[in-house]
Amino acid sequence: MTDDLTNRAVEARRALAQALTGTGDLTDPDWRRAFEEVPRHVFVPYFYAPSGERISANDPATQEQWFTAVHEDRSLVTHRTDGAATSSSSQPSLMATMLEALTVVDGLNVLEIGAGTGYNAALLAHRLGDDHVATVDIAEDITGPARERLATAGYRPTVITGDGCLLGFCGRQGPGQIPQLRIDRSFDPLVVGSSPTRSTTRPRPGRVFRAGAAFRAWVILYVS
């Protein structure tokens, strides 16, 4: 991206943060700073329009459309498999609402289920520090780019390729485990449109679930 676009991005992030503050979605000064300083455009170098057209920063024909979209309060499809949308960058206002609902404090460790582009993990790392954030997603073609973009933006949280079910999700019994993490108590994530398989410790969007872990306590933020 040119220096001109980089400078424009700084102002566009500030404008987005101001808009989210104005709507009441962003009230915490620490999270506002995160939205102002974490460059969403790094995590969304391209996205797919509803028609399936790829809108890219590297395409002169779509660059301005791309720039405008990544600095608006809208979700953007970023990954398609066999023509179907399989990953996206969530709407910033929704992200702000969920992040504030965590009511984090310094020193808290956060595990995000659903890395996507890595943008949300970057916001978490900005607020809490790299060593306090981990994020997991199912496929290397999602986590690989997320890891690279996090590094480009200056963040290095733990990024894991794995099935969230291995953490004890999906109604499986017993503790879940994947490399570098151990969750000593499992719960079913909320899946939109599905019926509960168990009634115990089922979170709703924005709610916090604390589980014993190898070190201190993890707060699980489930991003559907």
Sine and cosine of phi, psi and omega as CSV:
sin_phi,cos_phi,sin_psi,cos_psi,sin_omega,cos_omega
0.00,0.00,0.64,-0.77,-0.03,-1.00
-0.94,0.34,0.29,-0.96,0.03,-1.00
-0.86,0.51,-0.59,0.80,0.00,-1.00
-0.88,0.47,-0.72,0.70,0.01,-1.00
-0.92,0.38,-0.58,0.81,0.04,-1.00
-0.88,0.47,-0.70,0.71,0.03,-1.00
-0.91,0.41,-0.63,0.78,0.05,-1.00
-0.90,0.44,-0.58,0.82,-0.01,-1.00
-0.90,0.44,-0.62,0.79,0.04,-1.00
-0.85,0.52,-0.74,0.68,-0.01,-1.00
-0.93,0.37,-0.60,0.80,0.00,-1.00
-0.92,0.39,-0.61,0.79,0.04,-1.00
-0.91,0.41,-0.65,0.76,0.02,-1.00
-0.90,0.44,-0.64,0.77,0.01,-1.00
-0.91,0.41,-0.65,0.76,0.03,-1.00
-0.90,0.43,-0.70,0.71,0.02,-1.00
-0.88,0.48,-0.63,0.78,0.03,-1.00
-0.90,0.43,-0.66,0.75,0.01,-1.00
-0.90,0.44,-0.67,0.74,0.01,-1.00
-0.92,0.40,-0.55,0.83,0.07,-1.00
-0.93,0.37,-0.65,0.76,-0.02,-1.00
-0.91,0.42,-0.52,0.85,0.01,-1.00
-1.00,0.06,-0.09,1.00,0.00,-1.00
1.00,0.07,0.07,1.00,0.01,-1.00
-0.97,0.23,-0.40,0.91,-0.06,-1.00
-0.80,-0.59,0.94,-0.35,-0.08,-1.00
-0.85,-0.52,-0.37,0.93,-0.06,-1.00
-1.00,0.06,0.82,-0.58,-0.03,-1.00
-0.86,0.51,-0.56,0.83,0.00,-1.00
-0.92,0.40,-0.67,0.74,0.03,-1.00
-0.95,0.32,-0.55,0.83,0.06,-1.00
-0.88,0.48,-0.69,0.73,0.04,-1.00
-0.87,0.49,-0.62,0.78,0.02,-1.00
-0.88,0.48,-0.72,0.69,0.00,-1.00
-0.92,0.40,-0.52,0.85,0.02,-1.00
-0.96,0.28,-0.51,0.86,-0.17,-0.99
-0.96,-0.27,-0.42,0.91,0.02,-1.00
-0.99,0.17,0.85,-0.53,-0.08,-1.00
-0.99,0.15,0.99,-0.17,-0.01,-1.00
-0.86,0.51,-0.53,0.85,-0.05,-1.00
-0.89,0.46,-0.45,0.89,0.04,-1.00
-0.92,0.40,-0.57,0.82,-0.07,-1.00
-1.00,0.05,-0.26,0.96,0.01,-1.00
-0.78,-0.62,0.95,0.32,0.00,-1.00
-0.95,0.32,-0.24,0.97,0.09,-1.00
-0.34,-0.94,0.32,-0.95,0.12,-0.99
-0.48,-0.88,0.13,-0.99,-0.04,-1.00
-0.94,-0.35,0.79,-0.61,0.09,-1.00
-0.94,0.33,0.29,-0.96,0.03,-1.00
-0.81,0.59,-0.48,0.88,0.02,-1.00
-0.96,0.27,-0.21,0.98,-0.07,-1.00
0.99,-0.14,-0.11,0.99,0.01,-1.00
-0.92,0.40,0.68,-0.74,0.04,-1.00
-1.00,0.08,0.85,-0.53,0.01,-1.00
-0.97,-0.24,0.92,-0.40,-0.22,-0.98
-0.79,-0.61,0.52,-0.86,0.09,-1.00
-0.93,0.38,-0.43,0.90,-0.08,-1.00
-1.00,-0.02,0.00,1.00,0.00,-1.00
-0.96,-0.28,0.93,-0.37,-0.02,-1.00
-0.82,0.57,-0.48,0.88,-0.04,-1.00
-0.96,0.29,-0.39,0.92,-0.06,-1.00
-0.85,-0.53,0.01,1.00,-0.12,-0.99
-0.85,0.53,-0.70,0.71,-0.03,-1.00
-0.93,0.38,-0.62,0.78,0.05,-1.00
-0.89,0.45,-0.66,0.75,0.05,-1.00
-0.88,0.48,-0.76,0.65,-0.07,-1.00
-0.86,0.50,-0.71,0.71,-0.01,-1.00
-0.88,0.47,-0.71,0.70,-0.08,-1.00
-0.90,0.43,-0.67,0.74,-0.07,-1.00
-0.95,0.32,-0.21,0.98,0.03,-1.00
-0.94,-0.35,0.29,0.96,0.11,-0.99
-0.96,-0.28,0.28,-0.96,0.03,-1.00
-0.99,0.10,0.97,0.25,-0.01,-1.00
-0.52,-0.85,0.51,-0.86,0.08,-1.00
-0.99,0.15,0.50,-0.86,-0.07,-1.00
-0.72,-0.70,0.81,-0.58,0.04,-1.00
-0.95,0.30,0.83,-0.56,-0.09,-1.00
-0.89,-0.46,-0.14,0.99,-0.05,-1.00
-0.54,-0.84,0.74,-0.68,0.02,-1.00
-0.79,-0.62,0.63,-0.78,0.05,-1.00
-0.80,-0.61,0.87,-0.49,-0.04,-1.00
0.79,0.61,0.63,0.78,0.07,-1.00
1.00,0.07,-0.12,0.99,-0.03,-1.00
-0.97,-0.23,0.61,-0.79,0.04,-1.00
-0.94,0.35,0.81,-0.58,-0.03,-1.00
-0.84,-0.55,-0.12,0.99,0.05,-1.00
-0.37,-0.93,0.46,-0.89,-0.02,-1.00
-0.45,-0.89,0.24,-0.97,0.20,-0.98
-0.99,-0.11,0.89,-0.45,-0.13,-0.99
-0.91,0.41,0.32,-0.95,0.05,-1.00
-0.89,0.46,0.81,-0.58,-0.06,-1.00
-0.81,0.59,-0.59,0.81,0.01,-1.00
-0.90,0.43,-0.60,0.80,0.06,-1.00
-0.92,0.39,-0.67,0.74,0.03,-1.00
-0.88,0.48,-0.69,0.72,0.00,-1.00
-0.88,0.48,-0.68,0.73,0.00,-1.00
-0.88,0.47,-0.71,0.71,-0.02,-1.00
-0.93,0.37,-0.66,0.75,-0.01,-1.00
-0.90,0.43,-0.67,0.74,0.02,-1.00
-0.93,0.38,-0.52,0.86,0.01,-1.00
-0.92,0.40,-0.34,0.94,0.04,-1.00
-0.93,0.36,-0.39,0.92,-0.06,-1.00
0.71,0.70,0.81,0.58,-0.05,-1.00
-0.95,0.30,0.40,-0.92,0.14,-0.99
-0.76,-0.65,0.33,-0.94,0.00,-1.00
-0.84,0.54,0.67,-0.74,0.02,-1.00
1.00,-0.07,-0.16,0.99,0.01,-1.00
-0.98,0.20,0.59,-0.81,0.04,-1.00
-0.97,-0.22,0.69,-0.72,-0.08,-1.00
-0.82,-0.57,0.76,-0.65,0.11,-0.99
-0.94,-0.34,0.83,-0.56,0.02,-1.00
-0.97,-0.24,0.77,-0.63,0.07,-1.00
-0.99,-0.16,0.95,-0.30,-0.05,-1.00
0.93,-0.38,0.98,0.19,-0.09,-1.00
-0.92,0.38,-0.61,0.79,-0.05,-1.00
0.83,0.56,-0.78,-0.62,-0.04,-1.00
-0.97,0.24,-0.33,0.94,-0.11,-0.99
0.99,-0.15,-0.12,0.99,-0.06,-1.00
-0.89,0.46,-0.70,0.71,0.00,-1.00
-0.91,0.42,-0.63,0.78,0.06,-1.00
-0.89,0.45,-0.58,0.81,0.04,-1.00
-0.91,0.41,-0.66,0.75,0.06,-1.00
-0.88,0.48,-0.69,0.73,0.04,-1.00
-0.89,0.45,-0.69,0.72,-0.01,-1.00
-0.91,0.41,-0.58,0.81,0.05,-1.00
-0.88,0.47,-0.65,0.76,-0.05,-1.00
-0.98,0.20,-0.65,0.76,-0.17,-0.99
-0.94,-0.35,-0.35,0.94,-0.08,-1.00
0.98,-0.20,0.54,-0.84,-0.07,-1.00
-0.82,0.58,-0.67,0.74,-0.10,-0.99
-0.93,0.36,-0.16,0.99,-0.05,-1.00
-0.95,-0.31,0.17,0.99,-0.08,-1.00
-0.74,-0.67,0.72,-0.69,0.14,-0.99
-0.72,-0.70,0.51,-0.86,0.01,-1.00
-0.62,-0.78,0.58,-0.81,-0.09,-1.00
-0.74,-0.67,0.59,-0.81,0.12,-0.99
-0.54,-0.84,0.25,-0.97,-0.25,-0.97
-0.97,0.24,-0.48,0.88,-0.18,-0.98
-0.77,-0.64,0.59,-0.81,0.00,-1.00
-0.90,0.43,-0.49,0.87,0.02,-1.00
-0.96,0.28,-0.08,1.00,0.17,-0.98
-0.98,-0.21,-0.76,0.65,-0.07,-1.00
-0.95,0.31,-0.53,0.85,0.00,-1.00
-0.87,0.50,-0.84,0.55,0.06,-1.00
-0.87,0.49,-0.61,0.80,0.02,-1.00
-0.87,0.49,-0.69,0.72,0.01,-1.00
-0.88,0.48,-0.69,0.73,-0.02,-1.00
-0.91,0.41,-0.67,0.74,-0.03,-1.00
-0.94,0.33,-0.58,0.82,0.10,-0.99
-0.86,0.51,-0.71,0.70,0.00,-1.00
-0.90,0.44,-0.65,0.76,0.03,-1.00
-0.86,0.50,-0.61,0.79,0.00,-1.00
-0.99,0.14,-0.09,1.00,0.05,-1.00
1.00,-0.08,0.33,0.94,-0.01,-1.00
-0.86,-0.52,0.62,-0.78,-0.02,-1.00
-0.69,-0.73,0.86,0.51,0.13,-0.99
-0.95,0.31,0.16,-0.99,0.06,-1.00
-0.96,0.27,0.82,-0.57,0.02,-1.00
-0.89,-0.46,0.84,-0.54,-0.12,-0.99
-0.86,-0.51,0.71,-0.70,0.14,-0.99
-1.00,-0.09,0.88,-0.47,-0.03,-1.00
-0.01,-1.00,0.17,-0.99,0.00,-1.00
-1.00,0.01,0.81,-0.59,0.02,-1.00
-0.84,0.54,-0.42,0.91,0.03,-1.00
-0.88,0.48,-0.45,0.89,0.00,-1.00
-0.96,0.29,-0.16,0.99,0.10,-1.00
-1.00,0.02,0.04,1.00,-0.03,-1.00
0.98,-0.22,0.17,0.99,0.06,-1.00
-0.97,0.22,0.00,-1.00,0.14,-0.99
0.91,0.41,0.38,0.93,0.09,-1.00
0.99,0.17,0.13,0.99,0.03,-1.00
-0.95,0.31,0.50,-0.86,-0.04,-1.00
-1.00,0.05,0.48,-0.88,0.11,-0.99
1.00,0.07,0.15,-0.99,-0.04,-1.00
-0.94,0.35,0.47,-0.88,0.05,-1.00
-0.98,-0.20,0.38,-0.93,-0.03,-1.00
-0.43,-0.90,0.74,-0.68,0.19,-0.98
-0.67,-0.74,0.22,-0.97,-0.07,-1.00
-0.77,0.63,0.71,-0.70,0.09,-1.00
0.97,0.24,-0.11,0.99,-0.03,-1.00
-0.70,-0.71,0.58,-0.82,0.17,-0.99
-0.69,-0.73,0.80,-0.60,0.06,-1.00
-0.94,-0.33,0.86,-0.50,-0.12,-0.99
-1.00,0.08,-0.13,0.99,0.04,-1.00
-0.61,-0.79,0.72,-0.70,-0.10,-1.00
-0.95,-0.31,0.32,-0.95,0.11,-0.99
-0.47,-0.88,0.30,-0.95,0.04,-1.00
-1.00,0.04,0.79,-0.61,0.10,-0.99
-0.95,0.30,0.41,-0.91,0.07,-1.00
-0.98,0.21,0.83,-0.56,0.07,-1.00
-0.92,-0.39,0.87,-0.49,-0.07,-1.00
-0.86,0.51,0.78,-0.63,0.06,-1.00
1.00,0.01,-0.05,1.00,0.00,-1.00
-0.97,-0.25,0.31,-0.95,0.05,-1.00
-1.00,-0.08,0.57,-0.82,0.02,-1.00
-0.87,0.49,0.68,-0.74,0.08,-1.00
-0.99,-0.11,-0.36,0.93,0.09,-1.00
-0.61,-0.79,0.39,-0.92,-0.05,-1.00
-0.98,-0.21,-0.02,1.00,-0.09,-1.00
-1.00,-0.04,0.67,-0.74,0.11,-0.99
0.66,0.75,0.73,0.68,0.06,-1.00
-1.00,0.01,0.86,-0.50,-0.04,-1.00
-0.99,0.13,0.42,-0.91,0.19,-0.98
-0.95,-0.32,0.35,-0.94,-0.01,-1.00
-0.78,0.62,0.74,-0.68,0.01,-1.00
1.00,0.02,-0.20,0.98,0.01,-1.00
-1.00,0.07,0.35,-0.94,-0.08,-1.00
-0.93,-0.37,0.69,-0.73,0.07,-1.00
-0.81,-0.59,0.83,-0.56,0.01,-1.00
-0.97,-0.25,0.70,-0.71,-0.01,-1.00
-0.73,-0.69,0.55,-0.83,0.07,-1.00
-0.90,0.44,0.61,-0.79,-0.02,-1.00
-0.63,-0.77,0.02,-1.00,-0.05,-1.00
-0.88,0.48,-0.53,0.85,0.08,-1.00
-0.67,-0.75,0.81,-0.58,0.03,-1.00
0.81,0.59,-0.66,-0.75,-0.09,-1.00
-0.77,-0.64,0.67,-0.74,0.07,-1.00
-0.99,-0.16,0.66,-0.75,0.18,-0.98
-0.98,-0.20,0.81,-0.58,-0.06,-1.00
-0.99,-0.12,0.87,-0.50,0.10,-1.00
-0.96,-0.27,0.94,-0.35,-0.03,-1.00
-1.00,-0.07,0.89,-0.46,0.00,-1.00
-0.98,-0.21,0.94,-0.35,-0.04,-1.00
-1.00,0.08,0.00,0.00,0.00,0.00
